[in-house]
Amino acid sequence: MKEKKQSFKRRTVMRWTLSYLLSTLIPLLMVLLLALLTLYFNSSAVTYSNSIAASYVQRNFRDVLTRINEIKSEIIVDSDFDILRNVNYLNEISSLNLSYHAADIRRLEQTSSSVNKLFLFSPTNNWYISDQSWGVISEMALMEVLPLEQSEIDKILRGEIWDVYMYDVTDSEVLILIPLSYIKSYNPNNLCLGVRVSKNELFSTVIDIYHDVIIYSERQNSLVYCLSGKYEAGEVDSRFASLELGSTAKIDKSIVSVAEDLILSLKCIVVMDRNTYFKNYYLLIEVITLGLVTAAFFGTVLIVRSVKRNWTHYEAAAVESGVDLNEIPLSSNDYAPFVSSVSNLRAQQEELSNVITKQKRSLIESAFSKLIDGDNTVTKETLAALGFEVLSDLFFVLIAKSEKEDILQYLEKLFGTSIVIPFQSEYGDAFIVNTKRDDEEFFIESYKRVKEDGVLESLSASYLHTGLDSIRDSYLEAISVHEYQKDHDIPFLSYSELLNTTKQTTYQFTLEENMMLQKALKEGDGERAKGIINKVIERNRENGVSPKTLRFLLFSMSGTIVRTINSLDNQYREVIPDINFPPILQSQHFQKSLMGVEEIIDTICYSIKAISETYTDESSETYQIYKKVLQYIHENYSDAMMNVSSIADSFNISIAYLSRIFKKYHTINISEYITSYRLDRAKELLNEGKMVGDVVSMCGFGSLRTFLRVFKAVEGITPGQYKSSVAKEN
């Protein structure tokens, strides 16, 4: 009998021990396994993403170099730059010609958003030309063309440049040096192109603490550039040289990926430090392993003591209940001490319920935020699906401030059965109130209580509106009230009180002020134009005009700006870019709208001043030649033999002189203008129903093949497709 009891005790104690131990270790083992699996799969994913990053860098690099090559081609083709390829000293060229070259470089700069700064230079003869200055290379840092250390500039002067070189100019810019031509006989002075490019244009996908970018030259068999500065330019590294295109390898605990094709014999290599990237994973695995060992050791000691104590209680309970452990059969089921804690289960259920409630509230607040932004797709059914039942169609908006108490709780207590929904606003704590009460006494009493309680420091209230789609109007009213309060230091104000308070319901913008604004714009005086606008707004604000009416005033002055632009000559309208005014009447921030209008005025006035300066010499001989050339093109565009050369012969001037005159007074060069004018006439004839073959001869394209190629390149469709689309529209 005693042996049965001992056997039962051993089996029960062993099972308890294992159960306790496994309940402690299995979660840790599962977490460890999960961490190892995550590390394994992330390692594969990171290898793949690193190769993708290399492709993106290679694509960005190709796009930038393609644009640089286009600029090189324009310089090589442009006859104005021929003199620079053979000149030894800049003083051999007149200042006027140098200024023309600087202007051309500035134009090339502006044709590409990826180029921050552009300049030509000759390291052989120690001179440079940028968009604003020219001189010896050592002066480039002083002129802020090339802000490098003198030692870096000395490197440039030490030898000729017959390959691509790259330097860090600033923390955000990189300098690319490239010869204008690799043929020494065509480029005797080693004329080179310097381009300053934003690092974001080249390496936007990999600028972080984990990645590094290396540009390696196949031609030089050396490193050209390293983003982090870990490797120096000119350094030869056989590990990078031996990497195949499109491959990924591990070098010194780093993942190294090479793009799939070469750009100007350059390899784009992206390096990712595994130790840095997976540092947290390694630390997590070490912590879990240490926890596992600690739990196994101390857990065993504690479990043995706990099991002995539990067996004593178990045996005492058996004696009290009259159970003889000596009589228990060996095949009977043993007692397992795993009982789920009811209190823990209840706590988990409550926590889950809180999470669901918070998520629902977040979704409801998001839906009302959409209504604030004017999104009318949110309906009562949408809110009902989120668990929000609309009390009625009556809504108003509050903007409040308080340091003493939770505003939401206070408002819920204040309005009783009404529903208060908070939302994010740049003006402070904002709330939408959905109420059933539409009587005036309710609002008067609530307003009185707010002032008496002293909980809120300020309160801005809108009208009571009907319908979900009116919530945005309520919010704009509350903003108008809030802005008026700030200007007049009033803590509590409603929209109805605002209308009663304001002394003037319409704005004042006199005819004299209108004419003064138009005159300032036409003269390109942006500061005077902005001063007039601000003076008018400030006067109306002092006269008590409401913020909403001030928006209409700004909208009216914007109309004056548009009308002024439309009244300008064609020479101005061709230069002024497209103007897009901000949504003034729907804006939630008047000051931002005003700043947007001021930026537009600066753009307009800058353009007007620039073209006015260009046209100041309309009485000069060169301008008269330009006007006659323009008239000649308009009268002879149908002549297929008319080109730049024939026009120059007709006026007894050189092609270079003709091109320079036309470019001075027009936004495009003469050859582009001839093609554009012929295309405009061709489209007019196609609109009239003329046959494509007739249009070719009538517009001077010479051949049908040339016409089809030029039309498709500019319009994106063939002349026949264009004619068909016009016929369908008619």
Phi and psi in degrees as a GROMACS rama.xvg file:
@    title "Ramachandran Plot"
@    xaxis  label "Phi"
@    yaxis  label "Psi"
@TYPE xy
-65.2404  -33.5007  LYS-2
-67.2408  -35.8638  GLU-3
-63.2986  -43.0528  LYS-4
-63.7304  -42.4137  LYS-5
-65.7888  -39.2189  GLN-6
-65.6023  -43.5201  SER-7
-62.7711  -40.3396  PHE-8
-64.1232  -43.5861  LYS-9
-62.2415  -45.2845  ARG-10
-64.8882  -42.2437  ARG-11
-66.8288  -46.7563  THR-12
-63.0289  -39.9354  VAL-13
-63.658  -43.5043  MET-14
-66.0048  -41.5813  ARG-15
-59.8615  -45.3971  TRP-16
-60.5108  -48.2049  THR-17
-64.0406  -40.0149  LEU-18
-62.1325  -48.3442  SER-19
-61.4354  -44.1939  TYR-20
-65.3407  -44.1985  LEU-21
-66.5788  -37.6015  LEU-22
-63.9217  -23.2072  SER-23
-87.3698  -42.2574  THR-24
-86.6616  -34.0216  LEU-25
-59.4433  -45.4627  ILE-26
-58.2446  -40.469  PRO-27
-66.3161  -39.596  LEU-28
-64.1651  -39.6202  LEU-29
-65.0119  -42.8163  MET-30
-63.7572  -41.4692  VAL-31
-62.2674  -44.8849  LEU-32
-62.7739  -42.7347  LEU-33
-62.5477  -40.677  LEU-34
-64.346  -41.5024  ALA-35
-65.8247  -43.6011  LEU-36
-63.5994  -42.0209  LEU-37
-61.5624  -41.9622  THR-38
-61.8916  -41.2487  LEU-39
-64.8634  -51.1905  TYR-40
-69.4072  -35.4252  PHE-41
-66.4217  -34.4217  ASN-42
-61.6508  -43.1492  SER-43
-66.3159  -43.1781  SER-44
-64.9076  -38.6125  ALA-45
-66.9016  -38.6214  VAL-46
-59.7562  -43.851  THR-47
-66.7958  -45.4006  TYR-48
-64.7487  -30.9696  SER-49
-66.4315  -39.3065  ASN-50
-66.759  -36.5897  SER-51
-64.3768  -42.1605  ILE-52
-60.2728  -40.1476  ALA-53
-61.7153  -38.8239  ALA-54
-65.0772  -41.7616  SER-55
-64.3131  -43.1905  TYR-56
-61.833  -44.042  VAL-57
-61.7837  -39.813  GLN-58
-66.1807  -46.142  ARG-59
-60.427  -42.9687  ASN-60
-64.3659  -41.4373  PHE-61
-62.5853  -43.4931  ARG-62
-60.3427  -43.9153  ASP-63
-66.2194  -44.89  VAL-64
-67.319  -33.3938  LEU-65
-61.2494  -44.8602  THR-66
-65.1918  -36.4158  ARG-67
-64.5977  -41.8088  ILE-68
-65.23  -35.4351  ASN-69
-63.8501  -40.7708  GLU-70
-63.848  -42.3621  ILE-71
-58.4406  -44.8039  LYS-72
-61.8801  -42.2976  SER-73
-62.0238  -39.0611  GLU-74
-67.2517  -43.4494  ILE-75
-65.2508  -41.6603  ILE-76
-73.0083  -35.243  VAL-77
-67.1235  120.078  ASP-78
-66.3362  -20.6888  SER-79
-63.4255  -24.7399  ASP-80
-92.7992  -1.25016  PHE-81
-58.8512  -37.679  ASP-82
-65.2023  -29.1631  ILE-83
-70.6606  -25.3626  LEU-84
-71.9423  -19.2587  ARG-85
-118.285  -4.23928  ASN-86
-82.6349  141.911  VAL-87
-95.6763  -35.057  ASN-88
-132.92  143.606  TYR-89
-65.9022  -26.2186  LEU-90
-71.065  -4.3656  ASN-91
-77.1805  -12.7231  GLU-92
-111.432  141.443  ILE-93
-68.8979  155.56  SER-94
-62.0162  -33.6445  SER-95
-63.6406  -45.5845  LEU-96
-64.7262  -38.7313  ASN-97
-62.6606  -38.788  LEU-98
-67.3786  -35.1181  SER-99
-62.6497  -44.1333  TYR-100
-62.1318  -41.9058  HIS-101
-61.8424  -39.5624  ALA-102
-65.1791  -39.8947  ALA-103
-64.9243  -39.3732  ASP-104
-64.2405  -40.1385  ILE-105
-63.1337  -38.407  ARG-106
-64.119  -42.6914  ARG-107
-64.811  -36.0621  LEU-108
-58.3817  -43.2802  GLU-109
-77.3194  -11.5933  GLN-110
-79.9568  -9.09258  THR-111
-132.588  126.606  SER-112
-72.5664  -19.4315  SER-113
-83.5068  -12.901  SER-114
-99.0185  119.888  VAL-115
-87.745  -36.0805  ASN-116
-150.588  142.291  LYS-117
-136.853  137.394  LEU-118
-155.794  154.101  PHE-119
-104.497  145.211  LEU-120
-155.935  158.676  PHE-121
-123.958  103.811  SER-122
-64.7237  -24.1545  PRO-123
-68.4035  -41.9463  THR-124
-106.667  2.44092  ASN-125
59.6484  54.1378  ASN-126
-143.98  159.764  TRP-127
-145.905  159.992  TYR-128
-137.187  126.433  ILE-129
-116.217  -169.97  SER-130
-71.9534  -17.3448  ASP-131
-130.018  -11.8589  GLN-132
-152.443  169.356  SER-133
-153.531  161.041  TRP-134
157.472  -159.209  GLY-135
-81.616  156.514  VAL-136
-63.3638  -33.777  ILE-137
-64.6452  -16.7684  SER-138
-89.2796  -2.64258  GLU-139
-64.2231  -36.3331  MET-140
-67.3405  -38.3669  ALA-141
-66.3086  -34.0828  LEU-142
-86.0011  5.29171  MET-143
62.0737  19.6245  GLU-144
-77.4957  -42.0086  VAL-145
-137.842  85.0222  LEU-146
-76.3045  61.6535  PRO-147
-101.459  163.504  LEU-148
-66.0856  154.213  GLU-149
-59.805  -33.8101  GLN-150
-62.7034  -37.0989  SER-151
-69.4618  -40.0387  GLU-152
-65.3847  -37.0421  ILE-153
-61.7415  -36.3715  ASP-154
-60.2074  -40.9186  LYS-155
-64.1854  -38.1623  ILE-156
-76.6721  -17.811  LEU-157
-70.963  -27.1458  ARG-158
-152.915  173.234  GLY-159
-76.398  156.561  GLU-160
-113.492  109.128  ILE-161
-122.57  22.4867  TRP-162
-153.614  -179.904  ASP-163
-81.1084  131.909  VAL-164
-126.37  149.374  TYR-165
-136.493  140.284  MET-166
-137.506  151.869  TYR-167
-81.6957  117.879  ASP-168
-87.2106  -50.391  VAL-169
-135.074  -178.336  THR-170
-63.5863  -23.518  ASP-171
-114.43  -0.767739  SER-172
-129.01  148.74  GLU-173
-126.07  142.131  VAL-174
-100.072  130.96  LEU-175
-114.359  121.568  ILE-176
-107.885  130.714  LEU-177
-147.926  135.005  ILE-178
-65.3216  146.51  PRO-179
-66.7841  -30.7692  LEU-180
-150.622  142.405  SER-181
-84.2018  -4.92123  TYR-182
-91.0048  112.255  ILE-183
-65.1132  -33.421  LYS-184
-67.5219  -30.0927  SER-185
-85.291  -19.0188  TYR-186
-129.106  64.6022  ASN-187
-64.0781  -29.3325  PRO-188
-91.9831  11.3425  ASN-189
51.8454  48.2365  ASN-190
-67.1  126.688  LEU-191
-124.271  160.722  CYS-192
-111.876  128.409  LEU-193
-110.657  128.583  GLY-194
-130.622  126.019  VAL-195
-97.7221  121.519  ARG-196
-123.574  142.891  VAL-197
-66.8437  135.982  SER-198
-61.0176  -30.3137  LYS-199
-63.167  -31.1549  ASN-200
-65.812  -32.9223  GLU-201
-95.487  -42.6227  LEU-202
-125.113  29.1602  PHE-203
-58.8728  -30.0226  SER-204
-82.5102  -11.2441  THR-205
-129.867  14.0217  VAL-206
-83.0333  90.0325  ILE-207
-156.156  -175.805  ASP-208
-79.4847  -10.1579  ILE-209
-96.1182  -29.0556  TYR-210
-107.27  154.008  HIS-211
-136.773  150.904  ASP-212
-121.489  134.653  VAL-213
-125.438  130.554  ILE-214
-106.114  118.495  ILE-215
-116.811  130.284  TYR-216
-90.7208  122.738  SER-217
-71.1082  -35.281  GLU-218
-68.3421  -44.9567  ARG-219
-86.9928  -14.1869  GLN-220
53.1214  46.8353  ASN-221
-154.229  166.563  SER-222
-78.7588  131.407  LEU-223
-94.3637  -38.5251  VAL-224
-157.539  144.245  TYR-225
-134.369  122.835  CYS-226
-61.014  -42.0404  LEU-227
-84.2449  -14.6553  SER-228
81.8599  8.28418  GLY-229
-65.9135  -37.8987  LYS-230
-111.228  148.315  TYR-231
-96.4177  148.606  GLU-232
-62.5961  139.949  ALA-233
91.4015  -10.3848  GLY-234
-71.5434  135.107  GLU-235
-98.3862  124.26  VAL-236
-132.783  109.215  ASP-237
-63.4928  -25.309  SER-238
-64.7122  -42.6478  ARG-239
-75.1274  -35.336  PHE-240
-65.2265  -32.4855  ALA-241
-83.9854  -8.67536  SER-242
-68.7704  134.111  LEU-243
-84.3741  153.36  GLU-244
-64.1938  138.247  LEU-245
76.8616  8.23864  GLY-246
-99.9416  162.235  SER-247
-132.46  131.422  THR-248
-139.662  168.199  ALA-249
-108.175  121.427  LYS-250
-129.852  121.359  ILE-251
50.323  52.3541  ASP-252
61.1141  25.0779  LYS-253
-124.885  150.028  SER-254
-94.4512  122.831  ILE-255
-118.733  122.649  VAL-256
-121.218  139.995  SER-257
-115.814  135.9  VAL-258
-63.2218  162.839  ALA-259
-79.5552  -17.7101  GLU-260
-140.205  163.639  ASP-261
-89.1055  150.265  LEU-262
-123.144  111.729  ILE-263
51.9674  42.0936  LEU-264
63.0608  26.9583  SER-265
-111.105  133.7  LEU-266
-93.0223  131.522  LYS-267
-96.6681  113.266  CYS-268
-118.863  129.818  ILE-269
-111.898  125.861  VAL-270
-114.559  129.72  VAL-271
-120.85  126.828  MET-272
-78.2475  110.746  ASP-273
-64.0855  -41.6648  ARG-274
-61.5384  -40.9808  ASN-275
-69.4654  -43.6539  THR-276
-67.2183  -42.8008  TYR-277
-97.8445  17.774  PHE-278
-56.86  -45.0788  LYS-279
-66.1065  -36.5693  ASN-280
-63.8346  -45.9681  TYR-281
-61.3732  -42.1869  TYR-282
-63.9419  -40.9656  LEU-283
-62.0707  -44.1426  LEU-284
-63.501  -41.0559  ILE-285
-63.6953  -42.2807  GLU-286
-64.5985  -43.1366  VAL-287
-64.4219  -42.6149  ILE-288
-62.5321  -44.4446  THR-289
-62.5497  -41.6362  LEU-290
-63.6917  -36.3543  GLY-291
-64.2223  -46.926  LEU-292
-64.5297  -43.1096  VAL-293
-63.8231  -43.8712  THR-294
-64.1293  -38.6469  ALA-295
-64.717  -40.9661  ALA-296
-74.1155  -59.623  PHE-297
-70.0082  -30.9969  PHE-298
-62.7673  -40.5003  GLY-299
-62.2217  -44.4999  THR-300
-62.6684  -47.6198  VAL-301
-66.9047  -37.186  LEU-302
-67.6844  -40.0782  ILE-303
-60.3686  -44.5847  VAL-304
-65.1556  -41.4307  ARG-305
-65.8461  -40.4504  SER-306
-64.9046  -41.0831  VAL-307
-60.9386  -42.9088  LYS-308
-65.6847  -41.902  ARG-309
-63.729  -37.0945  ASN-310
-65.0804  -37.9283  TRP-311
-61.2177  -46.9239  THR-312
-62.9952  -40.6554  HIS-313
-61.2648  -46.0571  TYR-314
-66.0615  -40.1469  GLU-315
-65.4233  -39.7549  ALA-316
-65.0816  -37.1892  ALA-317
-65.5769  -39.7976  ALA-318
-66.2058  -42.1702  VAL-319
-66.3741  -31.8615  GLU-320
-86.8205  -1.57433  SER-321
83.9193  16.3741  GLY-322
-90.25  128.059  VAL-323
-94.9736  107.749  ASP-324
-63.0713  -22.1184  LEU-325
-70.297  -18.6325  ASN-326
-98.026  -0.294733  GLU-327
-72.2199  126.09  ILE-328
-66.0262  151.778  PRO-329
-65.5425  -26.0819  LEU-330
-88.1815  1.4313  SER-331
-72.6694  154.014  SER-332
-69.6865  135.87  ASN-333
-83.578  155.363  ASP-334
-74.5065  130.457  TYR-335
-109.289  124.892  ALA-336
-84.6363  20.9293  PRO-337
-90.1056  106.304  PHE-338
-125.515  122.48  VAL-339
-65.5671  138.533  SER-340
-75.7924  119.759  SER-341
-64.7582  -38.4319  VAL-342
-66.0016  -40.1583  SER-343
-64.8596  -40.8673  ASN-344
-62.5077  -42.3408  LEU-345
-64.9025  -39.4835  ARG-346
-63.8204  -40.4438  ALA-347
-63.8137  -41.5236  GLN-348
-63.1954  -42.2021  GLN-349
-64.7916  -40.4674  GLU-350
-63.4677  -43.2844  GLU-351
-62.7666  -40.7723  LEU-352
-62.5392  -39.349  SER-353
-65.377  -39.9201  ASN-354
-62.8178  -44.848  VAL-355
-62.8936  -41.7959  ILE-356
-62.0865  -43.2789  THR-357
-64.3069  -40.1124  LYS-358
-64.581  -43.2356  GLN-359
-60.8391  -44.2924  LYS-360
-63.5575  -38.19  ARG-361
-64.2417  -41.356  SER-362
-65.9293  -39.9135  LEU-363
-64.5874  -44.1592  ILE-364
-62.2916  -36.8742  GLU-365
-64.8158  -40.4134  SER-366
-63.3714  -43.2814  ALA-367
-69.4738  -30.4165  PHE-368
-63.8385  -36.2858  SER-369
-63.8855  -40.1655  LYS-370
-62.7587  -38.3851  LEU-371
-61.7297  -36.5776  ILE-372
-80.044  0.733335  ASP-373
90.907  13.3657  GLY-374
-82.3656  105.066  ASP-375
-86.9259  8.55862  ASN-376
-76.8342  -14.7213  THR-377
-80.0112  121.443  VAL-378
-119.703  178.219  THR-379
-61.8085  -37.2379  LYS-380
-63.9716  -38.3994  GLU-381
-60.9837  -46.2144  THR-382
-66.9701  -37.1845  LEU-383
-64.0508  -36.8793  ALA-384
-65.1948  -25.5237  ALA-385
-88.646  0.941591  LEU-386
90.544  15.9803  GLY-387
-111.086  117.981  PHE-388
-98.2469  119.132  GLU-389
-70.9651  127.093  VAL-390
-67.0533  -45.5168  LEU-391
-160.032  -175.432  SER-392
-90.7407  10.4131  ASP-393
-98.5745  126.192  LEU-394
-138.724  149.257  PHE-395
-148.396  162.415  PHE-396
-119.693  140.102  VAL-397
-122.828  143.934  LEU-398
-121.218  118.829  ILE-399
-130.268  162.493  ALA-400
-142.008  135.128  LYS-401
-159.573  139.595  SER-402
-107.228  -7.50994  GLU-403
-91.7135  -36.6384  LYS-404
-146.641  160.208  GLU-405
-65.1137  117.799  ASP-406
-65.3297  -40.7059  ILE-407
-60.5812  -46.7717  LEU-408
-62.4858  -39.2825  GLN-409
-65.009  -44.6687  TYR-410
-67.5913  -38.1261  LEU-411
-62.2761  -39.108  GLU-412
-69.684  -37.2921  LYS-413
-67.132  -44.5589  LEU-414
-93.8155  0.143893  PHE-415
61.6717  -109.737  GLY-416
-76.2807  -10.2281  THR-417
-70.115  155.529  SER-418
-100.928  131.391  ILE-419
-114.358  122.559  VAL-420
-116.301  116.767  ILE-421
-78.8235  154.056  PRO-422
-152.748  162.073  PHE-423
-78.3937  134.252  GLN-424
-145.455  143.183  SER-425
-73.0006  -7.6179  GLU-426
-94.924  -2.50078  TYR-427
128.415  -158.389  GLY-428
-73.831  119.557  ASP-429
-120.664  149.112  ALA-430
-143.699  140.426  PHE-431
-101.092  130.369  ILE-432
-113.547  123.001  VAL-433
-105.802  116.638  ASN-434
-131.75  159.252  THR-435
-95.3423  -15.5944  LYS-436
-85.0492  124.651  ARG-437
-120.192  9.16211  ASP-438
-84.2568  147.32  ASP-439
-67.8744  -30.9186  GLU-440
-61.6681  -37.5648  GLU-441
-58.0785  -44.8578  PHE-442
-72.626  -37.1386  PHE-443
-63.541  -43.7175  ILE-444
-65.7139  -44.2817  GLU-445
-62.0404  -42.8031  SER-446
-63.5816  -39.4224  TYR-447
-66.1106  -41.7602  LYS-448
-62.7727  -39.4181  ARG-449
-59.046  -44.397  VAL-450
-67.6011  -38.0957  LYS-451
-73.2717  -39.1048  GLU-452
-65.1742  -35.8901  ASP-453
71.3172  17.0364  GLY-454
-77.7267  -42.0821  VAL-455
-91.8813  137.379  LEU-456
-81.5854  -31.7438  GLU-457
-152.95  156.259  SER-458
-151.362  127.942  LEU-459
-118.186  123.812  SER-460
-123.733  140.67  ALA-461
-91.0518  179.566  SER-462
-66.3658  165.228  TYR-463
-87.459  118.721  LEU-464
-114.804  163.18  HIS-465
-113.826  130.054  THR-466
99.9064  148.742  GLY-467
-63.5261  -35.451  LEU-468
-71.4361  -5.9803  ASP-469
-93.4583  -2.69826  SER-470
-63.5653  -37.7504  ILE-471
-63.0266  -42.1535  ARG-472
-61.3813  -39.1909  ASP-473
-61.5325  -41.2566  SER-474
-64.9797  -43.8934  TYR-475
-62.418  -35.5736  LEU-476
-65.1807  -43.2319  GLU-477
-62.318  -37.0827  ALA-478
-65.666  -42.888  ILE-479
-58.7452  -43.0435  SER-480
-62.382  -45.0714  VAL-481
-61.597  -43.4296  HIS-482
-65.3258  -39.4016  GLU-483
-65.4139  -38.4346  TYR-484
-62.1126  -43.2437  GLN-485
-62.9964  -40.3964  LYS-486
-70.4775  -29.6707  ASP-487
-117.519  8.69366  HIS-488
53.8181  54.57  ASP-489
-114.651  118.446  ILE-490
-72.8266  -38.2056  PRO-491
-126.006  124.844  PHE-492
-157.771  139.796  LEU-493
-109.968  166.097  SER-494
-66.0285  -36.2892  TYR-495
-65.179  -39.3772  SER-496
-66.3197  -34.9605  GLU-497
-61.2868  -45.0895  LEU-498
-64.56  -35.4709  LEU-499
-73.732  -29.0011  ASN-500
-77.7541  -40.1276  THR-501
-65.618  133.251  THR-502
-82.4675  -16.3391  LYS-503
-137.226  124.353  GLN-504
-95.673  -14.1767  THR-505
-121.244  153.603  THR-506
-88.2517  165.235  TYR-507
-118.836  119.106  GLN-508
-139.657  94.325  PHE-509
-71.5498  161.791  THR-510
-62.6072  -37.5994  LEU-511
-62.4534  -43.4368  GLU-512
-65.2857  -36.8417  GLU-513
-61.4729  -45.408  ASN-514
-68.8769  -36.875  MET-515
-63.1706  -40.2245  MET-516
-65.0591  -43.6461  LEU-517
-62.0127  -42.4841  GLN-518
-63.3053  -43.6485  LYS-519
-61.8086  -40.7322  ALA-520
-65.8091  -44.618  LEU-521
-65.1787  -30.1134  LYS-522
-84.8015  -4.17287  GLU-523
74.5306  19.781  GLY-524
-91.5765  86.4112  ASP-525
-65.8198  -39.1727  GLY-526
-64.5851  -40.2637  GLU-527
-67.4271  -40.4068  ARG-528
-63.2622  -43.9558  ALA-529
-66.5372  -35.8532  LYS-530
-63.6317  -40.2005  GLY-531
-62.231  -45.8216  ILE-532
-62.1292  -47.9657  ILE-533
-64.508  -35.998  ASN-534
-65.8876  -42.2489  LYS-535
-64.2831  -43.9112  VAL-536
-64.0884  -44.3228  ILE-537
-64.7276  -39.4948  GLU-538
-64.4365  -42.8305  ARG-539
-67.2774  -35.4807  ASN-540
-65.9909  -40.9378  ARG-541
-66.3798  -28.4901  GLU-542
-79.6585  2.26098  ASN-543
89.8479  16.2709  GLY-544
-67.7418  136.129  VAL-545
-70.5396  155.84  SER-546
-56.369  -36.4867  PRO-547
-65.2984  -41.3723  LYS-548
-68.7813  -32.1847  THR-549
-61.5154  -33.1709  LEU-550
-64.216  -40.9914  ARG-551
-64.5952  -36.1021  PHE-552
-62.2693  -47.3774  LEU-553
-63.0164  -37.5794  LEU-554
-63.0902  -40.7632  PHE-555
-64.5929  -43.8035  SER-556
-66.5057  -31.9504  MET-557
-63.7126  -37.3937  SER-558
-61.7952  -38.5932  GLY-559
-61.3778  -40.6718  THR-560
-62.2473  -45.3879  ILE-561
-62.9475  -44.5871  VAL-562
-63.7588  -36.5858  ARG-563
-63.5443  -42.9942  THR-564
-61.4117  -44.0642  ILE-565
-66.4473  -24.1302  ASN-566
-85.1434  -7.23876  SER-567
-73.0916  160.153  LEU-568
-65.4419  162.136  ASP-569
-59.3429  -33.6395  ASN-570
-61.8654  -27.7488  GLN-571
-84.7257  -45.2022  TYR-572
-63.5703  -28.5745  ARG-573
-68.4366  -28.0549  GLU-574
-90.0126  -36.5335  VAL-575
-67.7414  126.697  ILE-576
-68.9659  167.457  PRO-577
-60.7702  134.751  ASP-578
-105.379  125.998  ILE-579
-122.623  106.879  ASN-580
-75.5187  148.605  PHE-581
-66.39  157.925  PRO-582
-71.4396  82.1764  PRO-583
-63.1073  -47.2424  ILE-584
-70.2837  -27.53  LEU-585
-98.7144  0.529338  GLN-586
-69.2506  145.291  SER-587
-91.3494  -2.49343  GLN-588
-141.476  104.504  HIS-589
-61.8859  -41.1178  PHE-590
-63.7756  -37.4307  GLN-591
-65.2013  -39.1503  LYS-592
-62.3991  -42.7191  SER-593
-62.5415  -41.9822  LEU-594
-63.5347  -37.5155  MET-595
-62.7737  -42.3131  GLY-596
-65.0524  -39.6082  VAL-597
-64.7343  -37.7496  GLU-598
-63.6815  -38.8901  GLU-599
-64.8699  -40.6622  ILE-600
-61.274  -43.041  ILE-601
-59.086  -43.2629  ASP-602
-63.2758  -46.1416  THR-603
-63.1425  -48.835  ILE-604
-66.7756  -36.1121  CYS-605
-60.8811  -44.6101  TYR-606
-66.2652  -42.4795  SER-607
-63.9659  -42.3621  ILE-608
-64.4729  -39.4985  LYS-609
-64.1323  -45.535  ALA-610
-73.1604  -32.3221  ILE-611
-63.951  -41.7707  SER-612
-63.206  -33.6585  GLU-613
-69.2264  -36.0875  THR-614
-95.0099  12.0284  TYR-615
-69.2584  -19.0483  THR-616
-108.287  40.8472  ASP-617
-63.6735  -21.9653  GLU-618
-84.7704  -4.10861  SER-619
-74.5662  165.158  SER-620
-65.23  -39.0135  GLU-621
-65.6323  -36.7305  THR-622
-69.2353  -37.6267  TYR-623
-63.5731  -38.4136  GLN-624
-62.42  -43.8326  ILE-625
-58.6988  -45.374  TYR-626
-63.4053  -40.4236  LYS-627
-67.3583  -38.6525  LYS-628
-63.4356  -42.2599  VAL-629
-61.0242  -43.146  LEU-630
-67.1408  -37.7878  GLN-631
-61.5389  -42.0521  TYR-632
-63.8594  -43.5601  ILE-633
-64.5735  -30.6336  HIS-634
-87.8527  -23.4631  GLU-635
-121.442  16.8865  ASN-636
-62.502  -23.1364  TYR-637
-77.0462  -11.3229  SER-638
-80.4542  114.099  ASP-639
-64.6177  -21.4385  ALA-640
-83.8571  -6.72217  MET-641
-75.5872  122.502  MET-642
-148.498  -173.772  ASN-643
-60.4785  -40.6554  VAL-644
-65.7392  -45.1032  SER-645
-66.8061  -36.0137  SER-646
-64.9841  -43.4494  ILE-647
-59.6471  -41.8899  ALA-648
-64.1941  -38.9496  ASP-649
-63.5879  -31.8916  SER-650
-102.452  6.12678  PHE-651
61.9054  36.3297  ASN-652
-130.615  164.785  ILE-653
-78.9349  160.183  SER-654
-62.8813  -42.1417  ILE-655
-63.1772  -41.9894  ALA-656
-65.9706  -42.3704  TYR-657
-60.8143  -45.3128  LEU-658
-62.9272  -39.7128  SER-659
-67.3899  -40.6211  ARG-660
-64.3288  -47.829  ILE-661
-64.406  -40.2677  PHE-662
-67.2585  -30.2526  LYS-663
-66.123  -39.308  LYS-664
-103.86  4.72978  TYR-665
-136.285  162.442  HIS-666
-82.9036  -17.8006  THR-667
-129.16  164.568  ILE-668
-76.0457  169.569  ASN-669
-67.3915  -38.2467  ILE-670
-66.3078  -40.2494  SER-671
-65.0491  -36.0446  GLU-672
-67.5028  -40.9212  TYR-673
-60.0505  -47.1839  ILE-674
-62.2288  -43.6469  THR-675
-63.2686  -40.9559  SER-676
-66.7898  -42.3095  TYR-677
-63.1358  -39.4135  ARG-678
-65.2601  -40.0827  LEU-679
-61.707  -43.2306  ASP-680
-65.4253  -38.1761  ARG-681
-63.0221  -41.1969  ALA-682
-66.6814  -35.342  LYS-683
-63.0868  -42.7007  GLU-684
-67.3802  -38.8557  LEU-685
-64.3195  -37.2065  LEU-686
-63.0664  -31.4521  ASN-687
-80.2118  -5.08687  GLU-688
96.576  10.1525  GLY-689
-65.6871  151.603  LYS-690
-72.9401  151.161  MET-691
-61.2952  -40.6184  VAL-692
-62.7999  -38.8469  GLY-693
-67.5889  -37.4256  ASP-694
-62.6135  -36.3662  VAL-695
-57.6942  -48.621  VAL-696
-75.0184  -32.6755  SER-697
-73.5803  -22.9156  MET-698
-109.251  6.2212  CYS-699
73.6519  32.6764  GLY-700
-84.6299  -10.903  PHE-701
86.9333  -51.1491  GLY-702
-146.277  155.226  SER-703
-63.2819  -37.418  LEU-704
-62.0992  -44.1422  ARG-705
-62.9164  -44.6314  THR-706
-59.9805  -46.2645  PHE-707
-61.6202  -42.1563  LEU-708
-65.3375  -46.6023  ARG-709
-67.2608  -43.9903  VAL-710
-62.6362  -44.6833  PHE-711
-65.4286  -37.8317  LYS-712
-65.6359  -36.5029  ALA-713
-87.8374  -47.3405  VAL-714
-90.8066  -18.8782  GLU-715
84.4314  -4.69805  GLY-716
-137.174  165.275  ILE-717
-79.4119  161.175  THR-718
-57.677  -38.8352  PRO-719
-62.0791  -42.6539  GLY-720
-65.3757  -37.84  GLN-721
-63.8923  -44.2769  TYR-722
-63.3575  -39.6836  LYS-723
-65.7106  -42.0084  SER-724
-65.0997  -37.0089  SER-725
-66.3613  -39.7077  VAL-726
-64.2602  -39.3386  ALA-727
-64.7949  -41.5308  LYS-728
-64.4562  -37.3581  GLU-729
